[in-house]
Amino acid sequence: MNRAQRTAPIANGKTARPPWPSTRLGEVLAHRKEFIRIDDTVEYLRCRVQLHAKGIVLRDRVEGALIKTKDQQVCRAGEFLVAEIDAKVGGFGVVPPELTGSIVSSHYFLFVVDSNRLDQRFLDYYSKTPAFRDQVRAQGSTNYAAIRPSHVLGYTIPLPPLPEQRRIVAKLDQVASKLAEAQRLRNSVRASARQLLLASFHISVGGAPWRPLGEVAPLVRRPVTVSPAAEYPELGIRSFGRGTFHKPALSGTEVGGKKLFRLLPGDLIFNNVFAWEGAVAVARDEDAGRFGSHRFITCVPNPETATSPFLCFYFLTEPGLAVLSKASPGGAGRNRTLGLAALSELRVPVPSLWRQREFDLLQGTIAKLARTHDTLEHHSGPLMPAILDRAFKGEL
């Protein structure tokens, strides 16, 4: 059947493909259950199934002696791998060629694809669609949420002829390649921008004096008298230098006996339990009217000496994080408390004010570029799912 025969005219002059037959995976997949005995003297590759249908990747390389469960399965390229427990959250995918020979435990299922009827890449793309994932979730919603091989073999897939599958895969590969290249370029720009900032910062602080933070940007507290009838929207600080975010407002009754402090735009703010991992930020204009708990340490630079963005950048560099870590003792999980006195004594670089402002201008320009890239990334996110939807409706 040629392409013209596969389409039919419709009222508006366009053409539509006839629906493809819905085929049970059990007709085109076979469950392969074969185990090997692990040799303590051999090194093995272990693979990992990423969630949300993001594929199969290398987990690690490990000596057989370190593998406790000695009966393992060996993966082959092109097989469909499904995680018994994590399938309901997208824990499945096609084994890539570079992971041929990798091992998985009995908590995974391997399925051989009938290459005479189903293209492995066609299955891989279809497994990323909501239509497929809805079938998996439906079986993973019972009291025992594990997926069994019989469940997988009962799922269905729209199955056009093999040449048509390959044509669709080629189209999807083109789109995926362009999206990956765009993401690679965005990542490259981000990395270059970061290197530019670091280089500029090092030039700015070259030969500059270092002074205690308490002299340059002393601690400022603005305590609030809580009224039960009022509302208090709180501010949060993300770790790893990812800035501030807004928490829901609390009523005065919900605040209870907790101490609150008013925060103002331009404040240099530290979360005292996570400062060591980069929970440091400058309050933005849009953060006005927000409040912080006693865990927030607010410092206000002397306007004739330093700027908040410059100091914040320093604390988010490797040396800055190192001094914050040293000033944050403790070992209760991730909670390591930054002391007020220790913070005030930390020495910070203080170049001339004009150099700081010049650097802040560069920071602002790069931050604007980053927001543009984030917007592009946000808008490109739904593109592949939309194309997959069209592809498996026969509209590509």
N, C-alpha and C positions, 0 to 999 in steps of 0.2 A: 504494500500500500504506500503510495507516495504522499508527500505532505499535503498536496491539494486535496487528495481524497480524505485526509484526516480532519479536514475542516469543513464547516457548513455555513452558508450565509444566514444572517439573522436580520431582523427588521431594520436596524439602523445602518445597514450596509457593511458592518464589520463582520468578522468571522469568529466562530467559537468552536473549540474542540469538543468532540463528544466526550462524555465522562469516561475515565479509565476504569477498568474493573478493580474493585476493592478485593485484595488478595490477602489471605491469612499468611502471616510470616512463617507458619509451620509448613507452608507449601514451598517456601524458597530458602528456609533456614533449617539447619539440623543441629541439635544440641550435641556438643562434643564433650564428653566427660572422661578425660584421661589424666592420670596422675603419675608423677615421677617421684622417686625418693631422693631427697636432698643429700648431696655429698658434702661433708664438712670441709673438704679441701678445695672446693670449687667456689669461685666468685659468681654471683648471680645478679642479674638485673631484676629489679622489682618495679612494676609500673603502678601508676595511680590513676584512678578514674576521677576526673574533675567534675564537680557538680555543675548543674545548669547546662548540661549537654555541651560542655566546652572541650570535650575530647580526652584522649588518653595521653599521659605524659610519663616521663621517667620519674620514679620516686627516689630510688637510690641504687647503689651497687653495694652488695654485702656478701661477706664470706658465709658459706653454708653453715659453719659452726655457730654463727650468730642467729640463725633462723630456727626458732623453737619448733614450729610445726613442720615436720619433715616431709609430709605429703603435700605436694604443690602441683599446680597445673601450668603448662607451658603455652604461652600465647603465640599465635601465628599471624602474620600480617594479613589484614583484610577480614579477620574474624570480628564478629560483633560481640563486644564485652559488656556485661551487665553486672552491676553491683547489687547483691541480694538486698541490702538494707537501703542504700542510697539511690536506688533506681528512681524512687518516687520524687527525688529532688534533682533529677537529671543526671544520675550517675551511670552513664552508658556512653558507648561510642565505638567506632571502628578502630582496631589496632593498627597504628601506622607502621610502615616498613622498618623504621629504626628500632622498633620494640619487638621485633621477631625474636623469640627465644626468652623473652622476659617471663617472670613467673607471677602467679596470683594464687591466693588460697582458695579453699572450697567455698568461700563466701562470695565468689564470683562465678558467673556462668559464661561459657564461650560457645558461640554459634557459628558454624561454617555456612558461608553464603553460597547458594547455587548460582555460579557465575554465568550459567546458560540462560538464566531468567532474570537475575537481579544484579545490577551493577553495585559494587560495594560502596562507591562514593554516592550513588543515588540514595542508598539506605542511610548513609552517614548524614547527608543533608536533610533527609526526611525526619531523622530522629531529633533534629533541632527545632522542629515545628511544634506549635501548640497542639495540633491535631494528634501527633504521636504522644506527646507528653501527657495529654489529657487521658489517653488510654492507660498509661502507666499509673498515673495518680489514682485513677478509678479503682485499680486493684490494690494500691498501696494505702487505701484509706480504711481498711478493716482493722480489727483489734490487733491482729498480727500483721504489721505493715510490710513485711518482707515480700519480695517478688520471687516467684518460683519459675523455673524454665517453662512450665506449661502455660503460665500467664503470657510470657514473651511470645511463645509460638501462637498464641491466640490473638495477638494484636494484628491489625490490618494495615495495609499500605496500598496506595493507588499505584497500579503497575502498568505503565505503558510498555510498548515493545522495547526491546533492549537498545536498538539504535536511537530511539527517542530519549531513553534514559541518558544515554551518553551525550546527546546533544544538549540536554538540560544541564547535565553536570558541567560540561564545557562552559556554558553561559554563566553558571553559578561560580565556577572557578575564576572566571574573568572578573566578576564583581567582587568576590572575596579578595582577590589579589590587589585590586585597586583600593579597596577599603583598608587593607593591611598596609599598603604603601603610604596612604594618607596618614594612618596612625603612626607609622614609623617616622615620617617627616615631622609630625607634631612632637613626637618624643625627642627627636633630634634637636628641634628648635628649643624645646624646654631645657634640654641638657646644655646646649650652647649658651642659653640665656643665664642659666645658673653659673656656668663657668665665667661668663662675663661679669656677673655680679661679684663673684668671689675675687676675681682679679682686681676689679675696681675697688673693692673693700680693702684688700691688702695694700693697694697703693695709697688709699685714704689714711690708713692707720700707720703707715710707715713713718717712724720717728715721732709719732704722737705720744703725749703723756698718758699714763694709766692712773686712774683715780678710783677710790672706793665708790661703788654705786650709791651708797647712802649720801655722799656729797654731791653727786651729779644728778641723781634722781631719787630724792628721799621718799620714804613710805608716806602715803596719804590715806587716811581712813575717813570715810564719810558715813558714820553710823545713821541708821534709819530707825525712827520710832514706829513700830508696826501697829497699824490700826486694823482691827478685825474686819471692818467694813471695806477696806481698800484692797486693791489687787497689786501684785508685785511680779512683773515679768522678769524672769532671771536670764542671765547671760551664761553661756558655756564657752569653754575653750577646748578646741580639738588638739590632740597630741600631734607630734611630728610637724609642727609649724603650719598647720592647716587653718589657723585663724579662729575667729569667734563664730558662735551660732546662737540662735535664740531658743530658749526653753519656754514652755507654756507658762502663762501667768499663774501664780499661786494667790489664793485669797489670804487675808491676814490670819484667818483661822487655821489654814493649812500650814502657814509659816510657823505658827506656834511659838516656841521659845527660841527658834533658830535666829541667830544674828544675821542681819542683812546690811549691806553697805552700798551706797549709791556709786555708780560708775559713770564716768564722763568720757566723751570722745577724746582720743589722744592719750588716755591713760596707758601706761605700760603695765600689763597684767600677767601675773604668774599664777597658775594653779599649783598650790603648794605640795600636792601629792604626786603630780605628774610633770612638774617642771623639768625634771631630769630627762624626760623623753620628748621634750619640745612643746609642752603645753604652755606656750608663751605667745602673747599676741598684743597688738595695739587695738584699743577700742575704736571702732569706726563711727562715722557720723550716724549711720543707721542703728547703732547700738545705744543711742541716747535714750534715757529713761529706763534703762535696764539696771538690775541689781545683781550683786554677787554675794555669796555666802562668806563665812569667815575663812574658807579655804582659798579665797582669792586675795592675792597680795597686789596692791596697786601702788605703782611708783609714778611720780610726776616729775619729769626732767625740769631743771632750771632752764627757762627759755633762752637764756644768754649763754648756755653751756652745751646743751645736748638736745637731740631730738629723739622722740620715742621710736620711730621707725629704724633709725640707725642703731640704737641700743638693742632693739628686738632682733635685728639681723645678726648682730654679734652673738647674742645668746643662742641663736639657731645654727651657728657654725659649729664645726667639730670642737674647737677649743672652748666655745661658749657652753656647749652641752656638757663638756667634760667638767668645767668648774661647777655647773649646776648639779651634776651628778655627785661630785665630791661634797657639795654642801647639802645633799639630801640623803642623810643616813637612814637606815632601816631596811627591813627585808620581808615585810608582810606582803607577799605577792608583788604586785606592781606598785603598791603604795609605799612611797619613800618621801618623807616629809621634809620640805625645804624650810629651814628656820629663818625667821625674820632677821635675826642678828647676823647669821651666816650670809644671807643675801646682801645685806647692807655693806658687808665687808668685802664682797667680791669686787675685784678691780676690773674696770672696763676702759677701753681705749677712748680717748677724748681728743680727736683732731679738731681743727678749727671749725666753727659753726658753718661757715660757707662750704667747707668740704663735705660736712655731713648733709647739708641741704642739697648739694649737687648729687651726692650718692642717692639720697631719698628720691630725687627727681628721676634718676635712672631706675630705681626700684619701682616707682609708680608707672613708668612707661612699660616696663617688662610685665608688671602685674596686669596692666590693661591688655597687653598682647595675650597673656595667659588666659584671661577671661574670654577673649575672642576665640581662642582655641578650644576652651571648655564648651563654649556655645556650639561651635562646629561639631565637636565630638558628641554633644548631647543630641543634636539634630541628625547626625549620621547613625546614631545607635539604632533607631527603628528601621533603618533602610534595609538591612539584610533580612530581618524577619518579614518585611513587606514583600521583598522579592521572592523569598522562599514560599510565601503564601500564594503568590501569583504562579510560581513555578509548578506547584503541586495541584493547582487548579487547571493546569494546561494553558495558562495565559502568557507563558514566557516565549 
